[in-house]
């Protein structure tokens, strides 16, 4: 079997796991038989690619993380304004909340269990590189305050993303209507914009 077919069969098992998570099956309770049935393959075939369920879940975290990294890379590839960053980030979060929370549950679980998913740190490094490339471009264009470090900018964006995702999920679950999307954009703008884009009162507060 070619490597492409091998990767496709493994991906089918990962997608089956995500379907089960979306149905409310916890990863801890998931069985190989459930994975096989959902993927439409035999249980023995699953064991032909994975030695255990733990190996599947570890691979799934990397699969989800790598796929999200590629989405982010494509989404921001031609982004050259802070307004574009704000708009695309909010749209990305809305898409996750509506369609891909299972993926992020697996990523969060992997990040919370250091040492078990050896490839996750590499995925995290890749994400930081993607964001640094974007931020360098925006700083060069005068869209982001050049006085702040890239580390600060990355932390600001990641904080907005995590908090925004929690907020979007909460409002969706509770049926609450508010200005969360607009507030997220404003929050990122205030954290990243050049100082001359603030009004005089905010400038004074920052300098004091």
KAWO-V392567 format. One record per pair of residues at least 24 apart in sequence whose ideal C-beta (glycine too) atoms are under 10 Angstrom apart, sorted by sequence separation. I is the first residue (numbers start at 1). J is the second residue. D is the distance in whole Angstrom. If there is no record, write none. Layout:
i->I j->J d->D
i->I j->J d->D
//
This chain:
i->15 j->39 d->7
i->16 j->40 d->8
i->32 j->56 d->8
i->68 j->92 d->9
i->71 j->95 d->9
i->160 j->184 d->6
i->163 j->187 d->8
i->164 j->188 d->9
i->13 j->38 d->9
i->14 j->39 d->9
i->16 j->41 d->9
i->28 j->53 d->9
i->71 j->96 d->9
i->160 j->185 d->9
i->12 j->38 d->9
i->13 j->39 d->5
i->27 j->53 d->8
i->30 j->56 d->8
i->128 j->154 d->6
i->131 j->157 d->6
i->12 j->39 d->5
i->27 j->54 d->10
i->30 j->57 d->8
i->127 j->154 d->9
i->131 j->158 d->8
i->160 j->187 d->6
i->161 j->188 d->9
i->11 j->39 d->10
i->12 j->40 d->8
i->13 j->41 d->8
i->68 j->96 d->8
i->159 j->187 d->9
i->160 j->188 d->5
i->12 j->41 d->7
i->27 j->56 d->9
i->28 j->57 d->9
i->71 j->100 d->9
i->159 j->188 d->10
i->9 j->39 d->8
i->16 j->46 d->9
i->27 j->57 d->6
i->128 j->158 d->9
i->127 j->158 d->9
i->156 j->187 d->9
i->157 j->188 d->7
i->160 j->191 d->7
i->9 j->41 d->7
i->13 j->45 d->9
i->68 j->100 d->8
i->71 j->103 d->10
i->156 j->188 d->7
i->159 j->191 d->8
i->160 j->192 d->9
i->12 j->45 d->10
i->13 j->46 d->6
i->27 j->60 d->8
i->67 j->100 d->9
i->12 j->46 d->10
i->27 j->61 d->10
i->156 j->190 d->9
i->157 j->191 d->8
i->68 j->103 d->7
i->153 j->188 d->10
i->156 j->191 d->4
i->157 j->192 d->8
i->9 j->45 d->7
i->10 j->46 d->10
i->13 j->49 d->7
i->17 j->53 d->9
i->64 j->100 d->8
i->67 j->103 d->7
i->68 j->104 d->8
i->155 j->191 d->9
i->156 j->192 d->6
i->9 j->46 d->9
i->12 j->49 d->9
i->13 j->50 d->7
i->64 j->102 d->8
i->65 j->103 d->9
i->153 j->191 d->8
i->9 j->48 d->8
i->10 j->49 d->5
i->17 j->56 d->6
i->21 j->60 d->9
i->64 j->103 d->4
i->65 j->104 d->10
i->68 j->107 d->7
i->152 j->191 d->8
i->153 j->192 d->6
i->9 j->49 d->6
i->10 j->50 d->8
i->16 j->56 d->9
i->17 j->57 d->7
i->63 j->103 d->9
i->64 j->104 d->7
i->67 j->107 d->10
i->152 j->192 d->9
i->64 j->105 d->9
i->65 j->106 d->8
i->6 j->48 d->10
i->7 j->49 d->10
i->14 j->56 d->7
i->17 j->59 d->9
i->18 j->60 d->7
i->60 j->102 d->10
i->61 j->103 d->9
i->64 j->106 d->5
i->65 j->107 d->5
i->6 j->49 d->7
i->13 j->56 d->6
i->14 j->57 d->9
i->17 j->60 d->5
i->60 j->103 d->9
i->63 j->106 d->8
i->64 j->107 d->5
i->148 j->191 d->9
i->16 j->60 d->10
i->61 j->105 d->10
i->62 j->106 d->9
i->63 j->107 d->10
i->64 j->108 d->10
i->148 j->192 d->8
i->14 j->59 d->7
i->15 j->60 d->9
i->18 j->63 d->9
i->61 j->106 d->5
i->62 j->107 d->9
i->64 j->109 d->10
i->65 j->110 d->7
i->10 j->56 d->9
i->13 j->59 d->8
i->14 j->60 d->5
i->17 j->63 d->9
i->18 j->64 d->8
i->60 j->106 d->5
i->61 j->107 d->6
i->64 j->110 d->8
i->65 j->111 d->9
i->145 j->191 d->9
i->148 j->194 d->10
i->1 j->48 d->10
i->13 j->60 d->8
i->14 j->61 d->10
i->17 j->64 d->10
i->60 j->107 d->9
i->61 j->108 d->9
i->144 j->191 d->10
i->145 j->192 d->7
i->147 j->194 d->8
i->148 j->195 d->10
i->11 j->59 d->10
i->14 j->62 d->9
i->15 j->63 d->9
i->58 j->106 d->10
i->61 j->109 d->7
i->62 j->110 d->8
i->144 j->192 d->5
i->145 j->193 d->6
i->146 j->194 d->8
i->147 j->195 d->7
i->10 j->59 d->7
i->11 j->60 d->10
i->14 j->63 d->5
i->57 j->106 d->7
i->60 j->109 d->9
i->61 j->110 d->3
i->85 j->134 d->7
i->143 j->192 d->8
i->144 j->193 d->7
i->145 j->194 d->5
i->10 j->60 d->10
i->13 j->63 d->10
i->14 j->64 d->8
i->60 j->110 d->8
i->61 j->111 d->8
i->84 j->134 d->10
i->85 j->135 d->9
i->143 j->193 d->8
i->144 j->194 d->7
i->145 j->195 d->6
i->143 j->194 d->8
i->145 j->196 d->9
i->11 j->63 d->7
i->57 j->109 d->8
i->58 j->110 d->7
i->61 j->113 d->9
i->65 j->117 d->9
i->142 j->194 d->7
i->145 j->197 d->9
i->10 j->63 d->8
i->14 j->67 d->9
i->57 j->110 d->8
i->66 j->119 d->8
i->73 j->126 d->9
i->77 j->130 d->9
i->85 j->138 d->7
i->139 j->192 d->9
i->145 j->198 d->10
i->65 j->119 d->8
i->66 j->120 d->10
i->69 j->123 d->6
i->72 j->126 d->10
i->73 j->127 d->9
i->76 j->130 d->7
i->80 j->134 d->9
i->84 j->138 d->9
i->108 j->162 d->9
i->138 j->192 d->8
i->142 j->196 d->10
i->143 j->197 d->9
i->58 j->113 d->9
i->61 j->116 d->9
i->62 j->117 d->7
i->65 j->120 d->6
i->68 j->123 d->9
i->69 j->124 d->9
i->72 j->127 d->7
i->75 j->130 d->10
i->76 j->131 d->8
i->79 j->134 d->6
i->139 j->194 d->9
i->7 j->63 d->10
i->11 j->67 d->9
i->57 j->113 d->10
i->61 j->117 d->5
i->62 j->118 d->9
i->63 j->119 d->10
i->66 j->122 d->9
i->67 j->123 d->10
i->70 j->126 d->9
i->73 j->129 d->10
i->77 j->133 d->9
i->81 j->137 d->10
i->82 j->138 d->6
i->60 j->117 d->9
i->62 j->119 d->4
i->65 j->122 d->9
i->66 j->123 d->6
i->69 j->126 d->5
i->73 j->130 d->5
i->76 j->133 d->9
i->77 j->134 d->9
i->80 j->137 d->6
i->81 j->138 d->7
i->108 j->165 d->10
i->135 j->192 d->8
i->58 j->116 d->6
i->59 j->117 d->9
i->61 j->119 d->8
i->62 j->120 d->6
i->65 j->123 d->4
i->69 j->127 d->5
i->72 j->130 d->6
i->76 j->134 d->5
i->79 j->137 d->8
i->80 j->138 d->7
i->85 j->143 d->8
i->104 j->162 d->10
i->57 j->116 d->9
i->58 j->117 d->5
i->61 j->120 d->6
i->64 j->123 d->9
i->65 j->124 d->8
i->68 j->127 d->8
i->72 j->131 d->8
i->75 j->134 d->10
i->76 j->135 d->10
i->78 j->137 d->10
i->79 j->138 d->8
i->82 j->141 d->9
i->84 j->143 d->9
i->85 j->144 d->9
i->57 j->117 d->9
i->58 j->118 d->8
i->59 j->119 d->9
i->62 j->122 d->8
i->63 j->123 d->10
i->66 j->126 d->8
i->69 j->129 d->9
i->70 j->130 d->9
i->73 j->133 d->9
i->80 j->140 d->9
i->81 j->141 d->7
i->82 j->142 d->10
i->83 j->143 d->8
i->58 j->119 d->8
i->62 j->123 d->6
i->65 j->126 d->8
i->66 j->127 d->10
i->69 j->130 d->6
i->73 j->134 d->9
i->76 j->137 d->9
i->80 j->141 d->6
i->81 j->142 d->10
i->82 j->143 d->4
i->104 j->165 d->7
i->54 j->116 d->8
i->58 j->120 d->9
i->61 j->123 d->8
i->65 j->127 d->8
i->72 j->134 d->9
i->76 j->138 d->10
i->81 j->143 d->6
i->82 j->144 d->6
i->80 j->143 d->7
i->81 j->144 d->10
i->82 j->145 d->10
i->79 j->143 d->10
i->101 j->165 d->9
i->96 j->161 d->9
i->104 j->169 d->9
i->93 j->160 d->9
i->97 j->164 d->9
i->101 j->168 d->10
i->89 j->157 d->7
i->93 j->161 d->7
i->96 j->164 d->10
i->97 j->165 d->6
i->101 j->169 d->7
i->92 j->161 d->8
i->93 j->162 d->10
i->96 j->165 d->6
i->97 j->166 d->10
i->90 j->160 d->9
i->93 j->163 d->10
i->94 j->164 d->9
i->97 j->167 d->9
i->98 j->168 d->9
i->89 j->160 d->7
i->90 j->161 d->10
i->93 j->164 d->5
i->94 j->165 d->10
i->97 j->168 d->4
i->98 j->169 d->10
i->101 j->172 d->10
i->85 j->157 d->8
i->89 j->161 d->7
i->92 j->164 d->10
i->93 j->165 d->5
i->96 j->168 d->8
i->97 j->169 d->5
i->92 j->165 d->9
i->93 j->166 d->10
i->96 j->169 d->9
i->97 j->170 d->10
i->86 j->160 d->9
i->90 j->164 d->7
i->93 j->167 d->9
i->94 j->168 d->6
i->97 j->171 d->9
i->98 j->172 d->8
i->27 j->102 d->10
i->89 j->164 d->8
i->93 j->168 d->6
i->97 j->172 d->6
i->93 j->169 d->10
i->97 j->173 d->10
i->22 j->99 d->9
i->25 j->102 d->10
i->22 j->100 d->9
i->27 j->105 d->8
i->90 j->168 d->9
i->94 j->172 d->10
i->22 j->101 d->8
i->23 j->102 d->9
i->26 j->105 d->9
i->27 j->106 d->7
i->21 j->101 d->8
i->22 j->102 d->5
i->21 j->102 d->4
i->22 j->103 d->10
i->28 j->109 d->10
i->18 j->100 d->8
i->20 j->102 d->8
i->21 j->103 d->9
i->27 j->109 d->7
i->18 j->101 d->10
i->19 j->102 d->8
i->22 j->105 d->9
i->18 j->102 d->5
i->21 j->105 d->6
i->17 j->102 d->8
i->18 j->103 d->6
i->21 j->106 d->7
i->94 j->180 d->10
i->18 j->105 d->9
i->93 j->180 d->9
i->94 j->181 d->7
i->18 j->106 d->7
i->93 j->181 d->8
i->14 j->103 d->10
i->17 j->106 d->8
i->72 j->161 d->10
i->90 j->180 d->9
i->91 j->181 d->9
i->90 j->181 d->5
i->93 j->184 d->7
i->14 j->106 d->9
i->89 j->181 d->10
i->90 j->182 d->9
i->90 j->183 d->10
i->87 j->181 d->10
i->90 j->184 d->5
i->86 j->181 d->10
i->89 j->184 d->7
i->90 j->185 d->6
i->86 j->182 d->10
i->89 j->185 d->8
i->86 j->184 d->8
i->87 j->185 d->7
i->90 j->188 d->9
i->86 j->185 d->4
i->89 j->188 d->7
i->85 j->185 d->9
i->86 j->186 d->8
i->86 j->187 d->9
i->83 j->185 d->8
i->86 j->188 d->5
i->82 j->185 d->10
i->85 j->188 d->7
i->86 j->189 d->6
i->85 j->189 d->9
i->83 j->188 d->10
i->82 j->188 d->8
i->83 j->189 d->8
i->86 j->192 d->9
i->82 j->189 d->6
i->85 j->192 d->8
i->86 j->193 d->10
i->82 j->192 d->6
i->83 j->193 d->10
i->82 j->193 d->6
i->82 j->194 d->9
i->82 j->197 d->9
//
